[in-house]
């Protein structure tokens, strides 16, 4: 591959002239410009972008640290990050910590992996990244990014609890409220809930959304209709009979996997989902569209979270500071996906 010096020699001009022409700067004649561009194509000349960026003290690269690429939420978030970075001519350097593979979900409430994050941050800074985005697998408080970090950082799908590190998270309260509004509008007043794990911020916020809709519609909140699940299909299955005994007409599951467990139990009992019992989920996992009937659910804004994280970090690099909500948190809204699993009992 030819160098810029070789290209200049072939054209009989200076390196500075070639550089100006390739960077679309004025000064050269049209004849010289045409000669340089044709010779560059003939020699298959490719500019050394790394050297150019280092000279400008900019690499136009963002370091992305993912907790575990096998978790369903993370690829869409990274796709959103990549989408905006490509629009702005930035590249990403991706690190996969593989935390779920190593520890399952036990690491969610521990800090033993923070040292590993620190090592990866150091490696990325050695590669001259201009900023870092940390992508969590499950929303929780994560204090693994030091406030002393000399470059901008963003927490995606988690809470940094830092004034220096903005957090981009799901608006779970609004997401749950949207699906509960839909169920109430279709005549359901006795709605059971199967939650996620009680220490989950997702589960806590979605329960608030459920309670807000009941209060707004003057429906008495009955804690006996709230069953504790653990995000698994089996926990949805086990909770279904108890809620049926309490006379519910609908069940809101805090994720689509638990909703699948409700379908399983109804099938065993000879009951029809969407007819004998209405069901709604949350997350819009791919499988939810293949349930029969297809599951009404709430779509997580994963791509939008990644896109927003990229927007914020590039704005910070350009000296623009965005005003976020309290505690430096940006909430991204969900979308209700209406399918066939919630019956209208007003007719």
N, C-alpha and C positions, 0 to 999 in steps of 0.2 A: 504494500500500500504506500502510495507516494506521500511525502511530507510537504509542508507548505514551502520549504526552501527549494525542494526539487521542482515543485509546481512553478515557483517564481523563476527558476533557472530556465525551465523549458519555454517560458513565455518571454524571457529577456527583460523582466521587470523586477522591481524590488519586492521583498517580502511584505513591506508595509502597503504597497499598492495592491498586492493580492489580498491581503487581510481586509483592506477597505472595500474592495469589490465584493468579497464574499460576505461581508457584513452590511452590504447595501449602503455604503457611505458614498457621498459625492466626491468628485475630484478627478476621476479617470475618464478618458475619452470613451465614446461608445465602441470604437474599434478595439481598444485595449480591454474593455469590459467583456466584449464578446469573445475575444481570444482567451482570456483567463477562464471564463465559464465553460467554454468548449474543451479546453485542455484539462480542466478539473474533472469533467465528465469522462474524457478519454482515459485519464490516469486513475479513474475511480477514487478520486481524492475525498476523504472523509475528515471533517474538522475534528480536532481533539477537544471535545466539549468539556471533559474533565479539567484539562489544563486551562482552558479559557475561563471556566467558572472559578477555579482556584485563583487565577490572576485577578478576577473581579471580587474575590473573597465571598463568592456565593456558589453553592453547588446545586441549588434548586432541587434539593432532595429532602424528603421528610421520612424520619424513622417511624415505623409502625411496629408496636409490640403487641402481639396477640396472645391471650392466655392459652387458647387451644383452638386450632383450626377445625377440629372435629365437632365442636359445639355448633348447633344449627344456626345460631344468631350471628356468628362472627363473619362467615364469608360475605353475607350481604352488607354488613357494616364496612368491611374492607373494600367491597365493590363501590360503595358510595364514596369512600375516601379516594380511591383510584380515579373515579369518574371526574371529580372536581380537580384533582391534581393534574390530570391529563389536560383538562380545559385550560389550566393555568401554566402548562408546560413545566410541571414539577414531576419528579419521579419519586417512588416510594422504595424504601429498603425495609423489607419485612422480616421480623423475627417471630418465630412460633415457640412459646415457652412450653407447650404440651403439658400444662398443669393438670388438666382433667385426666389425661392418660396416666399421669404419674400418681395422682392422689384422689381420683374421683372428685366428688363435690366437697370432700372434707376440708379442702384448702380455703373454701369460701370465707370461713370465719377464723382463719389463722393468718399469721404474718410471717411464717417461716420462709416463704418464697421471696420476700422483699429483697433479700441479698442477691438473689438471682436476677431480679429486675434491675438492680443497681449495676450488676455486671454487664447486662445487655445494653443499658443506657450508655455506659462507658464505651462499649464497642461501637455503638452507633455514632457517638460523638467523635470517636477516632476516625470515623469515615466522613466526618465533616457534615453531618446532617444539620439542617438549619432549625428543625423543630422535631418534636416527638409526640405521637398520638398513642396512648395506651388504650387497647380495646379489651374490655372485660367480657367474660362469658356470662355473667349473671350480675344484675345490679345490686350493689352493696357499697358500703363505705370502704374505700381503698386508699390508704395513705402511703403508697409505694413510690411516689414521685416527690423528691425533695424540693422544698421551697427554694433552696439555694441553687437549683439547676440554672446554668447560665443561658440556656436557650428556652424559647417558649414550649409549653407542653399542654396537651388537652387530654382529659379523661372521657372516653366514649363508652357509654353504657355502664357508668359507675359514678360514684360520688367521691370527689377528691377531698372535700371539706377544706379546701385551700383557696385563699383569695387570689393566689398566683396561677392556679391551674383550673380553668373553666371545666365544668362537667356538662355533658350532653346526655340526657336520659329520656326514657319513655314517659309520656303523660298517662300513667296507668289509671289514675283516677278518672280522667275523661274517657278513656277507652272502655273501662268497665261501665261507666254511666251510660255510654252510648248504647251498649247492648241491653242493659237493663231497661232503659227508656223504650227500646223496641219491644221488649217482652211485655212490659206493662201496657203499652199502646195496643197490644194484641190481646188484652184482657186478662193477663196473668197477674195475680196478686199474691199468691202463695208460691214464692219462688225459693227453692232450695239452693244452697251454694256448696260447692266442694272447693276448698281453698288449697293453696300450696302449703309448703312448710311454714310454720308460724313465724319463724325468724326471717322470712323472706320479705324484702322491701316491696317486691312486686305484689305479693299476696296481701300485705297490709294496705297498700294503696288501692288495690282492686276492691277490697272489702269496704273501704271508705266510699268508693264510687257507688257500690251497691247500696250502702246505707243512705247516701245522699238522694238517690232516686226514690227509695222508699219514703223518706221524709218529705220530699217534694210532692209525692202523690198521696200523702197522709195514710200510708200503709205502715202498720205497727211492725217494728223490727223485732223478729223472734230469733234469739241466738240459738234456739233449738233446731233451726233450719240450716245452721252453718256447720258443715262437716269438715273436719280437718283431713286434708289429703297430703300427699307428698310429691306431687307432680307426676306420679306413675299411673299407668293404665289400671293397674291392680287396685290402687286406692280409689279410683273412680268407680270401679266395679263394686268394691266392698261398701261404699257409702250409699249406693243406689237404693237398696232395699230399705234402709233406715229412713230415707227421705220419702219413699213411696208410702211407707207406713204412716208418715205424718201428713199425708194427703196433698203433697205439692203437685202443681200442674206443670211446673217447669223446673229445670235445674240449670244453673249457671256454673260451668266448670272453669276454673281459672287457667286451665290450658287445654289444648286439644287432645293430648294423650289421655287425660282423665276422662274427657268426654267419650273417648273410644271405649273406656271401661263401662260407662253407663250404657252405651249401645250393646255391649256384650251381655250385660245383666238383663236388659230388656228382652233381648233375643231369647235368652234362657227361659224367661217368664212368659213368653208368647205375646209380648207387647210390642207395639210399633213406635219407634222414635219418630217424632214429628206429628204423631196422631194421638197416641195414648199418653205420651209425655213429651213435652217440648224440651229441647236441649240447645244450649249455646256454649261455645268455647272461647278460647283466647289464644292468640299467637299466629293463626293462619299457617300452621304447618302444612306441608304438601299433602299429607295423608288426609287432611280434613275435607278436601274436595272429593275424596273417594269413599267416604262413609256413605251409607245408604239409609236415609236420605242424606244428601250432602249437608255439612255442618255449617250453620250460621256462626260466625266467629269474628274476632277482631284482629286486624292485620297490624303487626308490629312495624313501626317506621324505621326498620333497620338500615336500609339504604340511605334514608334521609338523615339518620344520626351520623353515619359516616360522612355524608356530603357536608353536613353542617360543621362537623369537626374539622374538615379540611378548609372550609370557608373561614372559620375562626382563626385557625393557626396561620393561614396565609395572610389574613388581615393583620394579625399581630406582627408578622414578619415585615409587613408594609407600613407598620406604625399606626394602624387603625385599631382602636379599642372599641369593642362592641359592648353596649350596656345589656347585661344579662339580668335575670331575676335575682331574688334573694339568694345569698350564699353562693353567688357566681354559678348558678345552675340554669341551663337552657332546657326546657321541656318540649319535646317533639310529639305532636299529636298522632293518634292512631286513626285507623279507618275501619268502619263497620262493614262487614261483608255479609249481606243478607242472602241466605240460601234456602234450604227446604226444611230445616229441623225445628222451626218454631211455628206452632199452629196458631191460627187466629180463632180464639174462643169467644169473640164478641158476637159472632154471627149465630 
